Amino acid sequence: MCGIAGFCDFGIDFKEKAEYWNRILIKMRKSVAHRGSDNVGEYLREHVGLSHTRLSIRDLCYGMQPIVRVIDNKEYVIVYNGEIYNTDELTPELTREGFIFETTTDTEVILYAYIHYGIDFVNRLNGIFAFAIWDGAAERLVLYRDRLGVKPLFYTVNDNTIVFGSEIKALFCFPGIKPEIDINGFREIFGIGPARTSGNGVFKNIHEIKPGYYSVFSREGFDTVHYWDIAAIEHTDNYLQTIDKVSFLVCDAITRQMVSDVPVCSFLSGGIDSSIVTAVASDFLNEKCVTLNTFSFDFKDNSRYFQANSFQPERDRPYIDIMLRQYNLNHTYLECDEENLADLLYTSVDAKDLPGMADIDSSLLYFCSLVRKNNKVALTGECADEIFGGYPWFYRKELFWFNGFPWSRNIRTRQIMLTDDFVKELNLEEYVHERYLESVREVPCLDKDSEIEKRRREIAYLNIKWFMQTLLDRMDRASMYSGLEARVPFADHRIVEYVFNVPWDMKYRDGVEKSLLREACKELLPEKILFRKKSPYPKTYNPNYLRILTEMFSKIINNPNSPIMSFVDKKKALSFIQAPAEYGNPWFGQLMASPQLIAYMIQVNYWMEKYHL
């Protein structure tokens, strides 16, 4: 993976002040250098500047970017962040058409495919990506983002100049672009956060290329094209055929994502998703006489303080040990203590440029930094729950029929510390509900779908477009902050397209969540793991963590100069931290309860300080 940045303006000749604008490109590139700094490069011409910082995964010696190719005296240039998993299928035809490859990178394949097939070539790609192509012949800059939004790509258009980057921080390196926030930004923070409305960068005038879109900036202006989306298609395969198809797609996606010129590892929680990925990856490497590195995450003293509940019924460790007996793995158990967990709340804001999933972000950031000491590429089990129906809102009636985002039902808790005036100005109920309705209106359905089948599609669509996007966003920033490339085999668009249309009685056979995935992969896993009840990403149960958070937050609310005190009611905040257990229901997803709400407010305050908001 890598970091990209750049700008384009047809009314400016950047070559007239080449040294100045090259320094801007370097500054933008350095702001995202944590994404990989094995190689760097800039490209500056009359109307465009591109910058790249590289994490070398494929063709370690000759894969530097930007890649420039000249055809008919016109330059075609690419800066790219991602991985393409079907380059072997694309390369032969391009070679037959006369394209000469100077590298073995997927970057060069993308550029030649664009030149040969045209601007809509992106539909031919299987992978995760965000890239910019400067087309010197057509005089246009094209920004592409992958179908499911695994890789980020932010932009702003300011005075006829487009500025883009892998992360928001790169945009603020460009002259005249400053961090600002308006009331809609605060509505995102307190109503939608830690998720974001698709395409919304929270900061004023900051946007993100939406998943499944590409945008074109030319002399005619700025245009956006929706090149991919989920479609409703009648499912005609019987149950056994569906099992076979899912088994093939899952194993094929994992195997494809083993492509790398550096060793690949996997995250292993002992749950069904990460265990499937680990099993296939291990078998793939064992054929090459290589042992797969695996890593698991937990918190110091959780063996002492863990409390079983409906969301986390048991700890991961016993199931990891079962996998270690079944497969030849080089496993490392990683732990995080509560002090690091709290300290890294700030760093996780630095990584994301926004408040995030509180300690769920900071812990993943910490664990990824440790994994990076051993590996550059990691496979994860993310996205299976959103695609195969693993969350309770897929089948629990009170969540399934909730008229809103089922993972974020409690708007009251989100604003419990805010002043009455600010709550009134935010009007979160209306803002959040309108975002929900906008998404529901987009859901594809078949004319013959019953009311409950339509709702099944709505729940699946919302999970893929919203909840999954939030987790992918978290994974990218947490991993790439340490230069670790995290791959998500379950987010293969072929799996999403197929499983979205599989009837619910196949996905939830005999009342077992994700039964289709379990049946499709039953040959890979020990029985105890195959039928393990879902247990989400771990969190700390150490009461000392809440004590640390309370002390941190108390200092903030007792300081009248703290940014959040412009809209936080001190009495309400003190009341909350004195009895946080009374607000113990999760306010986002399944893991974020009262400690995470306090941590989130700490992040919001730091974010506002950092950007002088």
matplotlib code that plots the C-alpha trace (Angstrom):
import matplotlib.pyplot as plt

x = [0.0, 1.0, 0.0, -1.0, -1.6, -1.8, -3.5, -4.8, -5.8, -6.1, -5.8, -2.4, 1.0, 2.7, 5.9, 6.3, 7.0, 8.2, 10.4, 7.5, 4.9, 7.3, 7.8, 4.0, 3.9, 6.7, 4.9, 1.7, 3.6, 5.4, 2.1, 1.1, 4.6, 3.5, 1.6, 4.9, 8.2, 10.3, 10.3, 9.0, 8.4, 6.8, 5.5, 4.9, 3.7, 2.0, -1.5, -1.0, 1.1, 1.2, 3.1, 3.6, 5.1, 5.5, 5.1, 6.9, 5.0, 5.4, 8.4, 10.5, 13.2, 11.4, 8.0, 8.6, 5.8, 4.6, 4.8, 4.9, 4.3, 4.5, 2.2, 2.0, 3.9, 1.3, 2.1, -0.1, 0.8, -0.5, -0.1, -1.7, -2.6, -3.9, -3.6, -5.0, -5.6, -6.3, -3.3, -2.5, -5.7, -5.2, -1.6, -1.7, -4.1, -2.2, 1.0, -0.6, -1.7, 1.9, 2.3, 5.8, 6.0, 9.0, 8.0, 6.0, 3.8, 0.0, 0.4, 1.7, -1.0, -3.6, -2.1, -1.9, -5.5, -6.7, -4.9, -6.1, -9.7, -10.6, -11.9, -14.4, -11.7, -12.1, -14.9, -12.2, -10.3, -10.5, -8.9, -8.7, -7.6, -7.5, -5.6, -5.2, -4.4, -3.3, -4.4, -2.2, -4.0, -7.5, -6.1, -8.0, -7.3, -9.3, -9.7, -10.8, -11.9, -12.6, -16.1, -16.4, -14.3, -11.4, -8.9, -9.6, -9.4, -10.3, -10.5, -11.7, -12.3, -11.2, -11.1, -11.1, -8.3, -8.8, -6.6, -6.7, -4.9, -5.1, -5.9, -7.4, -4.2, -2.6, -5.2, -4.4, -0.8, -2.1, -2.0, -5.4, -7.0, -7.7, -9.6, -13.1, -16.3, -19.9, -23.0, -23.4, -19.9, -20.9, -24.0, -21.8, -19.6, -22.4, -25.2, -23.4, -19.9, -17.8, -19.3, -19.5, -22.1, -20.6, -18.6, -18.6, -15.2, -16.8, -14.5, -16.2, -15.7, -13.8, -15.2, -14.3, -14.7, -17.5, -17.0, -17.8, -17.2, -14.7, -14.4, -13.1, -11.6, -11.1, -11.4, -15.2, -15.3, -15.8, -17.9, -18.6, -19.5, -21.1, -19.4, -20.5, -23.2, -25.0, -27.8, -30.9, -30.8, -33.0, -31.1, -31.6, -29.0, -30.2, -28.8, -26.0, -25.0, -25.0, -22.7, -20.3, -20.3, -19.6, -16.9, -15.2, -15.5, -14.2, -11.2, -10.4, -10.5, -8.2, -5.8, -5.7, -4.8, -1.7, 0.0, 3.0, 6.8, 7.0, 5.7, 2.0, 0.6, -3.0, -4.9, -6.4, -9.0, -10.3, -13.6, -15.0, -14.0, -10.4, -10.0, -11.2, -8.8, -6.0, -6.7, -6.7, -3.6, -1.8, -2.6, -1.4, 2.0, 2.5, 2.6, 5.6, 7.1, 6.4, 4.8, 2.2, 2.7, -0.5, -1.3, -4.1, -5.1, -6.2, -5.9, -3.8, -5.6, -8.7, -8.4, -9.0, -11.7, -13.5, -17.3, -19.3, -22.3, -24.6, -22.2, -19.0, -20.0, -16.4, -12.8, -10.8, -7.7, -9.1, -10.3, -7.0, -5.3, -7.6, -6.5, -2.8, -3.3, -5.0, -2.6, 1.1, 1.3, 3.9, 1.6, 2.2, -0.2, -0.3, -1.6, -2.3, -2.6, -5.0, -2.4, -1.4, -5.1, -5.8, -2.7, -3.3, -6.7, -4.9, -2.7, -5.7, -7.1, -3.8, -4.1, -7.7, -7.9, -11.2, -12.6, -13.1, -14.2, -12.4, -10.4, -11.4, -9.3, -6.5, -6.1, -6.0, -3.5, -1.3, -1.6, -0.9, 2.3, 3.5, 2.5, 4.4, 7.7, 7.4, 5.3, 4.2, 1.0, -1.8, -5.0, -8.0, -11.5, -13.3, -16.6, -17.9, -20.5, -21.9, -22.1, -23.3, -25.6, -23.6, -25.0, -28.1, -29.9, -30.1, -32.5, -33.6, -37.0, -36.7, -33.5, -34.5, -37.6, -36.1, -36.8, -33.2, -29.6, -30.0, -26.4, -27.0, -30.4, -29.8, -29.4, -30.2, -27.1, -25.0, -26.1, -26.4, -23.5, -24.4, -26.0, -29.7, -29.1, -26.6, -28.8, -31.6, -29.3, -28.0, -31.5, -29.8, -32.9, -33.9, -30.4, -29.7, -33.1, -32.8, -29.4, -31.1, -34.0, -31.6, -29.9, -33.1, -34.3, -31.2, -31.7, -32.2, -35.2, -37.1, -40.8, -41.7, -40.0, -42.3, -42.2, -39.9, -37.6, -37.3, -36.4, -33.8, -32.2, -32.4, -30.5, -27.9, -27.4, -27.2, -24.6, -22.4, -22.7, -22.5, -21.3, -18.8, -17.4, -16.8, -14.8, -12.8, -12.0, -10.8, -8.7, -7.0, -6.0, -4.9, -2.8, -1.4, -0.3, 2.5, 2.9, 1.1, -1.1, -4.3, -6.2, -9.9, -10.7, -14.3, -14.7, -14.2, -16.9, -17.8, -18.7, -20.8, -22.7, -23.5, -24.4, -26.5, -29.0, -28.9, -32.2, -32.1, -33.2, -30.0, -27.9, -29.6, -30.4, -31.8, -31.6, -27.8, -26.1, -23.8, -24.8, -24.1, -20.5, -20.1, -21.4, -19.3, -16.1, -16.7, -13.9, -11.4, -12.2, -12.3, -15.9, -15.7, -14.6, -17.0, -20.0, -18.5, -21.0, -20.0, -17.7, -16.6, -13.3, -12.1, -12.2, -10.7, -12.8, -10.2, -11.9, -8.7, -9.3, -12.5, -10.7, -8.0, -10.7, -12.6, -9.4, -8.6, -12.1, -12.4, -9.4, -11.1, -14.4, -12.8, -10.8, -13.0, -10.7, -11.3, -12.8, -15.7, -16.8, -18.4, -21.2, -20.7, -22.9, -20.4, -23.1, -24.4, -20.9, -20.0, -23.2, -22.4, -18.9, -20.1, -22.5, -21.5, -22.9, -26.4, -25.7, -24.2, -26.1, -23.9, -24.4, -22.7, -22.4, -22.0, -18.8, -19.2, -20.8, -20.2, -16.4, -16.2, -18.5, -16.2, -13.2, -15.0, -15.5, -11.8, -11.0, -13.4, -11.8, -8.3, -9.4, -10.8, -7.5, -5.4, -7.2, -8.1, -11.8]
y = [0.0, 3.6, 7.2, 9.4, 13.2, 15.8, 18.8, 20.0, 23.5, 24.4, 28.1, 27.8, 27.0, 25.2, 25.1, 28.8, 28.3, 24.7, 24.8, 26.2, 23.7, 20.8, 21.7, 21.6, 18.1, 16.9, 18.4, 16.6, 13.4, 13.6, 14.1, 10.5, 9.0, 6.6, 4.7, 3.6, 5.4, 2.7, 5.0, 8.4, 10.5, 13.6, 14.6, 18.2, 19.6, 22.7, 22.0, 19.0, 17.8, 14.2, 12.8, 9.3, 7.6, 3.8, 0.7, -1.8, -5.1, -6.1, -5.6, -4.2, -2.8, -1.3, -0.4, 3.3, 5.8, 8.0, 5.7, 7.7, 6.3, 8.2, 7.2, 9.4, 12.1, 12.3, 11.4, 9.1, 9.1, 7.1, 7.3, 4.4, 2.9, -0.6, -4.2, -5.7, -9.5, -10.3, -8.9, -12.4, -12.3, -8.7, -8.9, -11.3, -9.3, -6.1, -7.8, -9.1, -5.5, -4.4, -2.9, -3.5, -4.0, -2.5, -3.7, -6.6, -4.2, -4.1, -0.3, -0.6, -3.0, -0.5, 2.3, 0.2, -1.1, 2.5, 3.5, 0.4, 0.0, 3.5, 5.3, 2.6, -0.1, 0.0, -2.6, -5.1, -4.8, -7.2, -5.5, -2.7, 0.6, 4.4, 6.0, 9.0, 9.0, 12.0, 11.6, 14.0, 13.2, 14.1, 16.6, 15.2, 13.9, 10.8, 9.7, 6.1, 4.3, 0.6, -0.8, -1.2, 1.6, -0.4, 2.3, 6.0, 9.0, 12.5, 15.7, 19.3, 21.7, 25.2, 28.1, 25.8, 23.7, 20.1, 18.8, 15.2, 12.8, 9.4, 11.1, 14.4, 15.7, 15.9, 18.4, 20.8, 21.0, 22.9, 26.7, 28.2, 24.9, 25.2, 22.9, 24.2, 22.7, 23.8, 22.6, 19.7, 18.6, 18.5, 16.6, 14.0, 13.8, 13.5, 11.9, 9.6, 9.2, 7.2, 6.4, 9.0, 9.6, 8.3, 11.0, 13.3, 14.3, 16.1, 19.1, 21.9, 21.4, 18.2, 15.2, 11.6, 9.8, 7.4, 3.6, 2.4, 5.8, 7.6, 11.4, 13.3, 16.8, 18.5, 21.9, 21.2, 21.0, 18.2, 15.1, 11.9, 8.5, 5.6, 2.6, -0.2, -0.9, -3.9, -5.2, -7.2, -10.4, -13.5, -16.3, -19.5, -21.8, -24.5, -24.8, -27.2, -25.1, -22.0, -23.7, -24.8, -21.3, -19.6, -22.1, -21.4, -17.6, -17.4, -19.7, -18.0, -14.5, -15.6, -17.3, -14.4, -12.1, -14.1, -12.4, -10.5, -10.2, -10.0, -12.5, -12.4, -13.0, -13.2, -11.9, -14.9, -14.4, -17.9, -16.8, -18.4, -15.5, -15.1, -18.9, -19.5, -16.9, -18.4, -21.9, -21.2, -19.0, -21.6, -24.4, -22.1, -21.4, -25.0, -26.1, -23.8, -25.1, -21.8, -21.3, -18.6, -16.0, -15.3, -12.8, -12.5, -9.5, -9.3, -7.0, -7.3, -8.9, -9.7, -13.3, -11.7, -9.1, -10.6, -10.6, -12.8, -11.0, -11.5, -9.6, -11.3, -14.6, -15.9, -15.2, -15.9, -17.7, -21.2, -21.2, -19.8, -22.7, -25.1, -23.6, -23.9, -27.7, -28.0, -25.9, -25.4, -21.7, -19.4, -17.6, -14.5, -13.5, -9.7, -7.8, -4.1, -2.5, 0.2, 2.9, 2.4, 2.1, 5.5, 7.3, 6.1, 7.7, 10.8, 9.0, 7.3, 10.8, 11.7, 8.6, 9.2, 13.0, 12.5, 11.1, 7.4, 4.2, 5.3, 2.5, 0.1, 2.3, 2.9, -0.8, -1.8, 0.9, -0.5, -4.1, -3.2, -1.4, -4.6, -6.8, -4.4, -5.3, -8.7, -8.4, -5.8, -7.6, -9.0, -10.8, -10.1, -11.6, -8.2, -7.9, -11.4, -10.4, -7.6, -9.9, -13.1, -11.7, -12.2, -9.3, -9.5, -6.8, -9.3, -11.6, -10.0, -8.5, -5.3, -4.5, -5.8, -3.6, -0.5, 2.5, 3.7, 2.5, -0.6, -0.3, 3.3, 3.4, 5.5, 9.2, 10.3, 8.8, 10.5, 14.0, 13.3, 15.6, 18.4, 21.8, 22.1, 24.8, 22.8, 19.8, 21.9, 23.4, 19.9, 18.4, 15.0, 12.9, 14.6, 14.7, 11.0, 9.8, 11.6, 9.9, 6.6, 7.3, 8.4, 5.0, 3.0, 4.7, 3.4, -0.3, -2.5, -4.9, -7.3, -6.7, -10.0, -9.3, -9.5, -6.9, -9.0, -9.8, -6.1, -5.5, -8.2, -6.4, -3.1, -4.5, -6.1, -3.0, -0.7, -3.0, -3.0, 0.7, 2.0, -0.4, -2.2, 1.0, 2.3, -0.9, -0.7, 2.9, 2.0, -0.9, 1.2, 4.0, 1.8, -0.5, 2.1, 4.4, 1.8, 1.0, -2.3, -3.4, -5.0, -7.1, -8.1, -11.2, -11.2, -7.8, -9.3, -7.7, -11.1, -12.4, -9.3, -9.5, -13.1, -13.4, -10.2, -12.1, -15.4, -16.0, -15.5, -19.1, -20.2, -17.8, -18.5, -22.2, -23.9, -20.5, -20.5, -17.2, -17.3, -20.9, -20.6, -19.6, -22.3, -25.0, -23.7, -23.9, -26.8, -28.8, -26.2, -25.8, -27.9, -28.4, -26.3, -23.3, -24.0, -23.6, -21.0, -18.3, -14.9, -12.9, -9.5, -7.7, -7.8, -4.9, -4.4, -5.2, -3.8, -1.2, 0.8, 1.8, 3.6, 5.3, 6.6, 7.9, 9.6, 11.4, 12.5, 13.7, 15.5, 17.6, 18.5, 19.6, 21.4, 23.5, 26.3, 26.7, 23.1, 23.4, 21.0, 23.2, 25.5, 23.0, 20.5, 21.0, 20.6, 19.4, 16.8, 15.6, 15.3, 13.4, 11.0, 10.2, 9.7, 7.0, 5.7, 2.2, 3.7, 4.3, 1.0, 0.1, 0.4, 3.6, 2.3, -1.3, -3.8, -2.7, 1.0, 1.7, 4.3, 4.0, 4.4, 7.5, 9.2, 8.2, 9.5, 12.9, 13.0, 12.4, 15.1, 17.6, 16.7, 16.8, 20.3, 21.4, 19.9, 21.6, 24.8, 24.3]
z = [0.0, -0.4, 0.0, -2.9, -3.3, -6.0, -7.6, -10.9, -12.3, -15.9, -15.1, -13.5, -15.0, -12.1, -14.1, -13.7, -10.0, -10.3, -7.2, -5.0, -6.3, -6.0, -2.3, -1.9, -3.5, -1.1, 1.9, 0.9, 0.4, 3.7, 5.5, 4.5, 4.6, 7.4, 4.7, 3.3, 2.6, 0.8, -2.3, -3.1, -6.2, -7.7, -11.1, -12.0, -15.3, -16.6, -15.0, -12.8, -9.9, -8.5, -5.5, -4.2, -1.1, -1.5, 0.7, -1.6, -1.8, -5.4, -7.6, -4.8, -7.0, -10.0, -8.8, -8.0, -8.8, -10.4, -13.4, -16.6, -20.1, -23.4, -26.3, -29.4, -27.6, -24.8, -21.2, -19.2, -15.5, -12.4, -8.7, -7.0, -3.6, -3.5, -4.7, -7.9, -7.6, -11.2, -13.0, -14.4, -16.3, -17.6, -18.6, -21.6, -23.7, -23.0, -24.0, -27.3, -28.0, -27.9, -24.5, -23.1, -19.4, -17.6, -14.1, -12.6, -10.7, -10.8, -11.1, -14.7, -15.6, -14.4, -16.5, -19.6, -19.1, -18.9, -22.1, -23.9, -22.7, -21.9, -18.8, -17.8, -17.7, -13.9, -14.1, -15.2, -11.9, -8.9, -6.0, -3.5, -4.8, -4.9, -7.7, -9.9, -13.6, -15.5, -19.2, -21.2, -24.4, -23.1, -20.6, -17.6, -14.2, -13.2, -9.6, -9.0, -5.8, -5.4, -5.3, -1.6, -0.3, 1.2, 0.2, 1.0, -1.4, -0.3, -2.3, -2.4, -5.3, -4.4, -6.8, -9.9, -8.3, -7.4, -4.5, -3.5, -1.1, 0.5, 3.8, 4.7, 6.2, 2.8, 1.6, 4.4, 3.1, 0.0, 0.2, 1.2, 2.3, 6.1, 8.4, 9.2, 10.5, 10.3, 11.9, 9.5, 10.4, 14.0, 13.0, 11.4, 14.6, 17.1, 15.0, 12.6, 14.1, 14.3, 10.9, 8.1, 5.5, 2.2, 0.5, 3.5, 4.8, 7.9, 7.5, 5.5, 1.7, 2.2, 0.3, -0.4, -3.7, -2.9, -3.1, -6.6, -8.2, -10.3, -10.9, -13.8, -13.6, -16.9, -18.6, -18.7, -14.9, -12.4, -13.1, -11.2, -12.5, -10.6, -12.2, -9.7, -7.2, -5.7, -7.9, -7.0, -9.1, -8.7, -7.0, -9.1, -7.5, -5.1, -1.6, -2.6, -5.6, -3.4, -0.9, -3.7, -5.2, -1.8, -1.0, -4.3, -4.1, -0.5, -1.1, -4.4, -2.9, -0.1, -2.5, -4.8, -2.0, -1.1, -4.0, -2.7, -3.0, 0.8, 3.5, 4.2, 7.7, 9.1, 12.1, 14.0, 16.7, 16.8, 15.3, 12.1, 9.8, 10.7, 11.0, 7.5, 6.1, 8.2, 7.1, 3.4, 3.7, 5.7, 3.2, 0.4, 2.1, 3.3, -0.4, -0.7, 2.6, 4.3, 7.7, 8.1, 10.8, 12.8, 15.4, 18.0, 20.1, 23.7, 26.7, 29.8, 32.8, 30.7, 32.1, 35.5, 34.6, 31.6, 32.0, 29.6, 28.0, 25.0, 22.7, 23.9, 25.4, 25.8, 25.3, 22.1, 23.6, 23.8, 20.2, 18.9, 20.7, 18.8, 15.5, 16.5, 17.1, 13.7, 11.5, 11.4, 12.4, 13.8, 16.3, 18.5, 21.2, 21.5, 24.5, 25.2, 28.6, 29.7, 29.8, 26.1, 25.2, 26.7, 25.4, 21.9, 21.7, 20.6, 18.1, 16.5, 15.8, 14.2, 12.1, 11.0, 11.0, 12.8, 16.1, 15.6, 17.4, 20.6, 22.2, 19.4, 17.1, 19.5, 20.4, 16.7, 16.0, 18.7, 17.6, 14.0, 15.0, 16.7, 13.7, 11.4, 13.1, 11.5, 8.4, 5.8, 4.7, 6.8, 5.9, 8.1, 8.5, 8.3, 6.4, 6.7, 9.3, 7.1, 4.0, 5.5, 8.2, 11.5, 13.5, 15.8, 13.7, 10.9, 12.9, 16.2, 15.5, 17.6, 15.7, 12.3, 12.1, 13.7, 11.6, 11.5, 11.6, 13.9, 15.2, 16.4, 17.9, 20.9, 19.8, 23.3, 24.8, 22.1, 23.2, 26.9, 27.8, 25.4, 26.2, 25.5, 23.0, 21.1, 21.1, 19.7, 17.0, 16.0, 15.6, 15.3, 15.1, 11.8, 10.3, 11.1, 10.0, 6.6, 6.0, 6.8, 4.4, 1.6, 1.9, 2.1, -1.1, -2.9, -2.0, -5.0, -4.9, -7.1, -8.0, -6.4, -3.1, -0.1, 2.7, 4.8, 1.8, 1.0, 4.6, 4.4, 1.4, 3.3, 6.3, 4.1, 2.0, 5.1, 6.6, 3.5, 2.7, 6.3, 9.0, 6.9, 5.5, 9.0, 9.9, 6.6, 7.3, 10.8, 9.4, 6.8, 9.1, 12.0, 9.8, 7.4, 10.2, 10.7, 7.1, 7.3, 4.4, 5.6, 3.1, 3.4, 1.3, 2.3, 0.7, -2.8, -4.8, -6.4, -2.9, -2.1, -5.4, -5.0, -1.3, -1.4, -3.5, -1.6, 0.3, 4.0, 4.7, 3.1, 5.1, 8.4, 8.0, 11.2, 13.0, 12.9, 12.1, 9.1, 8.5, 4.8, 5.4, 8.0, 5.7, 2.7, 4.8, 7.1, 5.6, 6.7, 10.4, 13.6, 14.7, 17.9, 15.8, 13.0, 15.4, 17.7, 18.6, 17.2, 19.4, 18.2, 18.3, 22.0, 24.4, 27.9, 31.0, 33.3, 35.6, 35.7, 32.1, 33.0, 35.9, 33.5, 31.1, 33.9, 35.1, 31.5, 30.8, 34.2, 33.3, 30.1, 31.5, 34.4, 31.9, 30.5, 27.6, 26.4, 22.9, 23.7, 26.6, 24.0, 23.7, 26.7, 29.8, 32.7, 35.1, 32.7, 32.0, 35.7, 36.3, 33.4, 34.6, 38.2, 37.2, 33.7, 34.3, 34.1, 30.4, 29.7, 26.5, 23.4, 21.4, 18.3, 17.2, 20.0, 21.7, 22.3, 25.7, 28.4, 28.5, 24.8, 24.9, 27.3, 25.2, 22.1, 23.8, 24.7, 21.0, 19.9, 22.2, 21.0, 17.4, 17.9, 19.6, 16.9, 14.0, 15.9, 15.3]

ax = plt.figure().add_subplot(projection="3d")
ax.plot(x, y, z, "-o")
ax.set_aspect("equal")
plt.show()
